[in-house]
Amino acid sequence: MEPKTKYNVLFAASEADPLVKVGGLGDVAGSLPAALRCLPSSADYPNLDVRLVIPFHSTVRQKVKDAKLVAEFSVPHPRKKLNGFAYQTQVNDLPVYLIGGDLIPEDEPVYSPDHRTDALKYVFFSVAILEMAKALKWPLDILHVNDWHTALAAYVLKLRKPTDPFFEYTGSLLSIHNLPFMGAAAEKVVAEFGIPPTKDPKMPVWSWQIPLPMGLQAADRIMAVSPTYADEILTPEFGCDLQQFLMTRHRDLGGILNGLDTRTWDPETDNNIPSRFSEDNLSARAINKQALLDEFQLESNPSVPLLILIGRFDRQKGVDIALGGLRLIKDLSWQIIMLGTGDPLLEESAHKMEAELPGKVRAALRFDAALARRMYAGGDILLMPSRYEPCGLAQMIAMRYGCLPLARATGGLRDTITDDPKGDSNTGFLFAAASPEAFAARLTRALEQFKDQAAWVKMQQRAMRLDFSWQKSALAYAKLYYQIREGEL
Ligand code: ADP
C-alpha cells in the first residue's frame, strides 16, 4: 500500500495551556500540537491534521463559553452505563476536543487531592478518547498519549485493534514527562472498568494493572522528553523498578527534547514585564530587576546577584537542596525570590528562611504566572537543583530571558545547559551531586563569575540566542509518526 499523505493525529493530555496549565505538561500540550500543524509540507513525512483532546475540567468550563457539542457516546463498563460527550473549540488554528461525562467532575481541580476521584476521572477519560474518535467517525492514524492520565488509552487501543476495524491502522506513541507518577492509585478503578491486567512476564507483577506501565507495554513507541532522561530511566536510580522491563523495549524507546512556545515566551514582546528587552539591549533588562526588588522590598544594589526559584515545591525539584545550600553560604552576597507551592514542609522551610534572613530572602507561596515572567525577566540566576528532571522548561525560559540557570546535571537540564570548563560556550552552571554542599559550591563559583560583568553579559547573550523553538522537535515527532504508521519499527 502507498504511504498515506495526510495523517489524523489525536494528541491527548490532562492539561494544555492556555486552557488549563498546572505544570510543564500543560506548556507542552499547549504548544507541540500547534507546532506540528505548522510544519511545512515535505516528502519525508505526511501532512498532519493534529487535534488536541483534554478533559472538560471545571476551570476550562469557566473559560470556554463557545464550545459546540460534537459527539455523544457511552463508555464501556461491565456494570454501569456511563455517558460521555465531547465539545469542540478552537485555540488559534488548533481544534480542541473537551471530554465531559459521568466521571469527569464539574467542580474538582485538574488534579484532585482525592486519589479515587482522579483515578475515576482519568481512567474514564482514557477510555472515552477512543469512543470519541469513533463517534466523530474520525479514523486515527496516530494516538499520541502523555503520562499516566492518558497512557491507558494506548493499552485499550491495543486490546481493541484485533476486533475493531475502526482502529486497524491506528498507531500509538506514549510520551513520558514524569515516570514516577504512574497512576498507582487507579489500579482498582482499571479493574472495575473490566480492563484486564497485562500479565506480561517481562513486567514486574505489581505493575500489571497500573495505567502508565500498561501504556508502556502497549504503545508502539515510547518517547521520553529528553535524550538524557531516556537513558536515565533504564537505570535503577531513575527507572522506578521498571528499568529491566524498559530495557526490553529499548529499541522502541527514545528521547525528544521539549520545545518552548517562543512566541508567548519572548522578552521582546512580553506584556507582563515592565521593560521589554533583547540580547542586544540588555541594559533595558536592569529595569526589570529594579522593579522586582522594589516589588518585594529588597534593597537594590546592582552588584548583588538576584537568585530566583520558580516551580513546584516538591522533592523532585530539590527545593530542600537549594534551601540547605543557601544556608551554607548565607554570608555571601546574594538575594533570592522564590515562587512556588506544594509540600507544606518545604513551604514552611522557605517561610522560616525568609524570617531568618529578612534582608535577602522572599518567598511567594502561590501560583502566579505573571509574577513568574517578571522573575525570569529580572532575576540573574535561576536555581533548579532537581533530583531528576525529564526535560524541564523553566531553565529554557530563563535562558531565553537572559537569566542564567544553575542546575543539577540530570535529564533535560544536562541536554539544554552548557557548563563548559573552558568557558567559551557556557550558558549556565551545572553540578553533579544532589546535595546542598555540591549546590553551594557551584553557586559560590557562579557568584564569583557574576563579578565579571562583561563575561556575564556574553553568557546571557549566548543563552538568549539558543533556539528552543518546537521546530526541530516537531519535525522529529512527525518523522516518528510516519515510522509508526508505516510500520517502520
Ligand atoms: P514541571 O512540569 O516538572 O512542573 P517545568 O520546568 O517543566 O516543571 O515547567 C514548569 C512550568 O510551570 C514553567 O512554565 C514555570 O514557569 C511554571 N510554574 C511552576 N510553578 C509556578 C508558580 N508557582 N507560579 C507560576 N508559574 C509556575
Boltz pocket constraint, residues with backbone or C-beta under 6 A from the ligand:
constraints:
  - pocket:
      binder: B
      contacts: [[A, 22], [A, 23], [A, 24], [A, 25], [A, 27], [A, 310], [A, 311], [A, 312], [A, 339], [A, 340], [A, 341], [A, 364], [A, 366], [A, 367], [A, 368], [A, 369], [A, 370], [A, 372], [A, 391], [A, 392], [A, 393], [A, 394], [A, 395], [A, 397]]
      max_distance: 6.0
